[in-house]
């Protein structure tokens, strides 16, 4: 073990077989620890850990890209972990005060190597032990490695600290451009159709979706199999289930005539045991297919990558597709079943194999259409995949507005200009319109994806959906491009606001005073369980209240100060400063 004092902290370095040099760099109030590992001869590194301690002062919660609902502090013998690799997570972790201020944000410059950042409290000293662990998965032999550890202790909002990390990553991994259609509402076939697809019914639903302002159709699982029992035992051949969609090119043309783009779904790594292609890749699966019903292709084999790239390129060309929903990238994981015949691979590192796959897919897909749409999903949301994916979607959370809100804001905090999409919005048609509206309200700061049979919605639900999609389109720039503030991350974000110039959209998800601040005009959305909100305004203002279905309700003027205003559940207050 090596020890070093750097940045006023004592570092412990465990790097068997490698020497480690640390250098301090200061840049704009941000401290960088440059770590250089070296070995006399090339060797495979195994879990190199750099540790330091900081006092637990005004630290209330922890944030990491995949922390979900777990934001609490943990002991050092069971620490909070931010695991990262190309196919899952991102190398950053933040310690946050009760007021939402940054206390320490740790990030790594290398998002292509499997790593882990952890933080846990010592019971003896009330200090946080921070561990930065490199090479948590098998990689190739190296004789030198360099990484920057970014340590932000500025007293700024935690969102500003995370935004700084995202901008820093862009220096190493420039994200791809975002087509306009990636920023438009879309219609998904998953929760409404599942695998029971019908080309005629898709066209009928899309004609209604287009009227509501949806600009893209995603055809999800089911187009490639006659089997409707779910699971992935039949995928891998990627041929049309002609009883459902007899002619995909024709369907694509009909969707285009409606003014919509068309995307289709692929479960990227999976080759089902009942597919014709299954025997072809024997010995090149990362898992035991007999346990799951499908094999997970090993991208370290060039043949596996070429199969996927050729499959997608052929479908895009033949069917005039505008995008692909590439699912389950995070299933690329090493296991004891994975091949160790490295001489047959063109890379030993799984992360390198995934990187090559993404690069090869980008070459074949975006060369056909420069505005090609590619959707990735939580958990694969880091800076490497943003070089290919221009849409990042919240993980599956059917009918759970809390998860959609939490996942969407988590993604927004680290995604820069990449289009963040909600999970497909769905609800029970027997619910009230105000309750169903929570699914849309939770998705306001993301691009909404809708997955309901539109002609089967009750009249009040249709009006609610039309109102909120219209509200979203009218405020799209501030919702997607505005400066984002999300209060109380440890409580699922109690209040979220976006500011662009003197325009603001503010959403209260819990009971709280809503401060209009310096906004000259904008809207306040009532996402609470109350029929009122307390509005704190520094100036006199004029207002108009709308119900969740868009009917005008109370209107008037209020003086500066705190006012209790009647705003129906899931309703909207429009305001203008006088």
N, C-alpha and C positions, 0 to 999 in steps of 0.2 A: 504494500500500500504506500502511495506517495501522499505527502501533505504539502499544501501551499496556501499562503495567505494572499488573497486577491480580492479587490473591491471591498476591503475591510472585513472580509469573512474568511474563516478557515475552511479550506476545501480538503476533503478526503478523496483520493483517486484510487480506484481499484481497476487496474488495467494489465492483467496477466499477459505477459509476452510482448507488451507494447509499453514504450515510454510515453509520457504525456507532458507536454509543455503548455502552460496557460499564459496568455498575454491579455492585459487589460486594455480596452479601447473605450473611450468616452465619445459619444456622438449625440449632441442635442439633448442632453439630459438623460440619455439612455446609456446604460453600461453594457458593453459587450465583453464576454470572456471568449477569446479565441483559443480553442483547444486543438492542438496538433498532436496526433498519435503517430508514432513511427516504430518500425521494427527492422532489425538488421536484414531479414529475409522475408519474402512474402509469406503471410500466415493468415489463417481464418480467425478473425476476432470473435471473442465470445463474451457478451454482456460486460461491457466496460462501463463503470458507474462513477460519476462525479457527484459528490454530496457536499452540502453546506447547511448551516442552521441560521435561522433568523428568529428574533423574539416575536411571540404572538401578541402584537399590539394593534388593537382596533381592527381585528380580523374576525369576520362573522360568517362568511360562506366561501365556497370554492366554485369556480366555473371552469369547465372544460368542454370541448366541442360535443362530446357524446355523454355528458353527465346525466342527461335526462332530468328526472325529478330529484336525483341525489345531489344536493348542493351543500350538505352539512360537512363540518370539520370532522376529521377522523384521526385516530391515534396512529403513531408511526409504525406500529406493528400490523396495522391494516389500513394503509394510507389510501387517500383518494388518488386515482391514477388516470393519466391521460395517455393512453396507448395510441401509437400512430404508426401507420405504414401507408403505402400508396392507396391501398384498397379500403382503408378505414381510418377515420379520425384525422387529426392534424396535431403537430407537436407544439401545443401551447396549454398553459394552465394559469389561472388567475386566483389570487387571494383578494377578497373584497370586504370592505367595511360594511357596517349596518346601513350607512348612508349611501352605499353604492359607489364608494370611491376605491380606486385601485390602491392596493397596498403592495402587491408584488405580482407581476406578470412575467412568466418564464416562457420563452419560446426558442425553438431551434431553427437554424437556417436550412438544415437538411430535412426535407419532408419526403424524400424518396427512400430513406433507410428506415427499417423497423426500429422504433425507439419507444421510450416511455419516460414521462415526467411524473413524479409522484410527490405528494406533500402530506405529512402526518405530524401530529402534535406529540411531543415527548411528555409523558406523564410526570417525569421527574423535574423538568425545567420549564414547561409551558413554552417551549420553543418549537418552531416548525423545522422538521428535517426535510430538506428538499433533495430529492434524488433525480439525477439525469442519467438514464441508462441507455447506452447505445448498443446497436446490434443485438436486439432481442430475438431476431430470427436469423436463420442460416444465411450467410452471404459468401461472396467469393474471397479468395485470398488477397490481402493488400499488404503493402509495406509502408503506406502513408495515408493519413486521413485527416481532414480538416473540417471543423464545424464551428459555427458561432453560436454561443448561448446568449440570448438577449434577456437582460434583466431590467425591467421597467418598474421603478419604485416611485414614480411621480404621483403626486396627489391630484389625480385627474379622475374623471368618471371612468368606471371600468370599461364602458363601451369605447371611450377614446383610446384606452390602452390597447384594446383588441383591434380597433381600426388601425392603429399604428403597426401592429404585428402583420395585419393583412397587407398593408401597403409595403412593408418590408419584404414579405414573401414575394410580392410581385417583381421585385428586383431579380430574384432567382428563378421564378416560374411565371413568366408573363401569361396572364389568362387570355383565352381566345375572345374574339369579339362576340357581341351578343346581338343576334338578329332581332328585328322588330317583333316578329311573331313569338319569340320567347317571352315577350313582355305583354302578351295578350291572354285573356281568359281562354280556357280550352275545355273541351268535353271529353270525358274518359269513359271507356266501356267497362271498367272493372267492377265497381260495386253494383252497378245496375244490371249488367248482362252476365258478369262472370264469364264462364266458358261457353255459355249458350248464346252464341252470336248468330246474327242474321243480317246479311248485307242489306236487304230491303229495310229492315227496322233501323239499322244504323243510319241510313240515308234519311229516313223519316225523322228520327230524333235529331239529326244534325240540322235539318231544315229549321227546327224549332230553336236549336242552340244558336244558329247563325242569327236569327231574329233577336236573340238576347245579347248579341255581341261577342259570342265565343268564336274564336278564329282558327282553332286547330282541333282535330279529332285524334285521340290516341286509341288505337285498337289494341287492347291488352290481351292477355293469355286466352287461348281458345281458338284463335284463327288457324293454328297449326296442328290441331288434333281433333279427331272425332270423339275422343274420350272426354267426358265432362265430370270426372270424379275428382278433379283437382290433382295436385301433386305434379311431378315432373318426369314420371316414368316413360312418357310417350313423346317428350320433346327431343330435339336433336337432329331431326331430318329437315325441319323447317319448310315443309311443303303444305300447300293449302288444304284445309279441311273443306272440300268442295260442297258438302251438304250445308255448310254455313256461309261460306264466301266462294261462290263458283268462279269468280273472275276478279282478282284483286286489282288489276289494271283498270277494269271498268269501274269498280267501286271508287278507286282513287280519282278517276275522271269525274264521277258524279259528285264527290266531295269537293273537288276543285271548282265545279260549276256553282256550288253554294257559296264560294268565296272563302273556303276554309282550306287549311293545310292538313296533311294526313301523315301520321306517324304510326309505326307498329312496334310491338313489344318483342323483345328477345330475352330469355334467361341465359345470359352470355355463357357461363361455364358449364351448363348442364347438358348432358347427353343421356337420355333415358335408356333403361335396360331393354325397353321394347322397341327402340328405334333401330332402323336399318344401319345407322352409323355406329351403333354401340361397339360391335366387335372391332371396328376399324382402329379404335384408339386404345385397345387393350395394352396395359402397361404404361399408359400415359394419363392416368387419372390420379388426382391428389387424394382421393378417398376410396373407401371400399363401397362400390356401387350396390352390392347386395344388401348392405345395411340401410341404404337410403332410397333405392329404386332408381338412382341416376348416378352417373359419374361426373366428377368435376374435372374438366380438362386442365392439364398442366401447361401453362403458357411458357414454360422454359423450353418446350419442344416447338421448334419452328413450324412443324406440321400442324399443330393445334392452332397456332396463331393464324396461319394461312387459311385454314378451314373457316375460321370465324370471319376473317376479312373478306374472303371470296364469297361466303354466304351472304353477308350483308350487302356487298357491292352488287351482287347479282340481283338481289331483291329490289334494291333502290333503282337499279337500271330498268328492270322488267316491269316494275309496278309504279314507277314515277312517284316515289315516296319523297316526302319533305323532311323526314326525321326518323329517328329511332329512339325508343325507350330501352336503354341497355341496363338490364336488371341483374342483381346478385353479384356484382363485381367483388363484394366483400366476402364471397364464398371461396375465393382463391386463398386457401390457407394450407400450410404444410401440415401433414399428419404422418404417423408412423407407416401409413400405407403408401405414401408417395414414393416414387422411384428414386433410387440413388445411383442409377446408371448415368452418371454425369457426362460420360463420353458421348452419349447420344443426344445431349442437350446443347444448345448454343449459349446457355448461361446457367450458372448454378443457383444464383440468387432468385428466389421467387419474385421479389420486388423488381428486379431487372426484367424478368419475363413479363410482368404486368406492364411495366413501362414500355417495353417494346411493343406489346399488344396495343396499347393506347396510341402509340405513335403510328403504327401500321394502320389502325382503324381510321385515324385522322387523315392519313394520306389518301385512302381509297374513298372515304365518304365525302370529305369536304372539297375534294377535287371535282366532284360532280355538281354540287350546288354550294356556292360559298356561304349561303345563309342556311345551311343544313342545321336542323335542330337535333340536339343530343341531350337526352335527359339522364342524369344520374340521381341517386337517392341516398339519403342518410342510410348508411354510415360512410359511404365513399364520397367525401365532400371537401377534401383537402386541396392545397394549392397545385398538386401535380395533376389531379383529374380535372381541375378547372382549365387546364391548357387545352382540353378536348371538349368537355361538357359545358354547354352554355345555359343549361337548366339544371338546377339542383332542387330536388323535391323532398319534402318532409316525409319521414318514414311512415309506413302504413299505420293509421290510427282511426279506423272506421268509427264515425259518429262521436269521436272524442275531441271536442273543441279545445280542451285544455292541452292535450298533446299537440294538436295542430298549432296552437298559439305558441307553446314552448318551443317546439321544433322549428317553427318558422322564424322566430326571433333569434334563436341560437344560430341558425344559418345566416340570417341577415348580418349578424355582428361580425362574421368572418368572411363574407363572400364578395365584398366590393360591389362591382357592377354586374356580376353574374346574376342572372335571373333566378330568384328563389321562388319556388312554387309550393303551394300548400299540398298536403295530401288530398286525395280526391274527396270532395265534400259530399256527404250523404247524411240523411236523417230519416226518421220514421214519419210517414205521411199522416199518422194519427196524432202527431205532436201539434202544439200550437205554433202559429207562425212566429211568434216572438221567441219561443224556445228554439225552434229550428234555425232562426236567424243567428244564434250564437255560433253556428258552424261557419257562417259567412264572416261574422265579426272577427272570429279568431284568425281568419285568413286575410284580413285587410292589408297587412303589410307584406304580403306575399302575392304572387300571381295566383288567382283562384282556379282550381280545377274542379269541375262539377261532374258528379257521377250519379245522376238521378234520371229515371224515366220521366222526361219533361211533360209528356202528355198525360201522365197519371197524377200530377201534383194537384192537390186541392186548390181552389181559386185563390185563397189567401196566401198559400205558399208560392204560387206563381207570381203574385204581385210582390211578395217579399223578395224573391229571387231577382226579379226584374229591377226592383228598386236598388238593391245592394250592388248588383252588377253595374247599373247605371252610375251609382255613387262612386264605385271603384274606378270606372273608366274616367269619370270627370275629375277624379283626384289622383290619377295614376302617377303622375310625375312626382308629386309630393310624397305619396305613399312608398314608391320604389326608390326615388332618388334623394329624398329629403334627409336631413340630419336626423338620425334615429336616437331616441332616448327611451330606454326601457327600465322602469323602476322595479325594485325588489326582485332581482333574478331568483333569489332563494325561495320566493313565494309564487313562482310561475309567472312573473311579470304582472304586477298589479295595475300599472298604467303605462301605456306606450304612446309616444307621440312622434310625429315626423314633421320637420320644419323645412320649408324651402322658400327662401326670401322672407316675405312677411305673411306667408300662408302656412297654416298648421292644421293637421288632422290629429286629434287626440282621442284615445280610447281608454275609458275607465273600465277595468275588469273587476275591480273590488271597490268597496265603499271608500271614498277619499275625496278631498277637495281637488277640483280640477282648475289649475292655474292657467289662464290664457296666455300669460307672459306678454312678450312683445309682439305676438301675432296680430296683424291688422284684420285679417279675415280667415275663416276656416270653419271647421266642424268639430263637434264633440260627440262621440258615439257612446251610448249608454250600454256597456256590456256587463252591468251589474244585475243584481236581482231586485233592485229598487225601481220605483217609478219617479225618481227624482235624482238630481245631482246638485252639489254645491259648487257653484262656479265662482272662482276668484279672479276678478278682472281689475287691472290697474287703470282702466279707462272706462268711460261710459260706452255701452255697446247696444246695437240693435240685434234682435235674434228672431229666428223662426224655428219652431219645433216640428219634426216629422215623425210619424209612426214608423214601425218596421216595414210597413207596406207602402210607405211614401205619401200618406195623406197628411196634409198640412194640419197642425194642431195649434197650440198656443203661439202667439207672436207678440212682440212688444219691444220696449227699451228698458235697460237697467243702468243704474248708476255704478260708478266704480266701487269696488269692494266685494264682499262675499254675498252671493244671492242663492237662495234655494229655488231651483227651477224645476217645474214638472216636465220630465222627459220620460215618456213611456219606456218600459223595458225593451231593449233592442232598438230604441228610437235614436234619432239624430237631432242635434242642435246645430243650426247654422248661425254663425255670428259675424258681425262686421263692426269694427271700432268706429265710434262717432267722433 
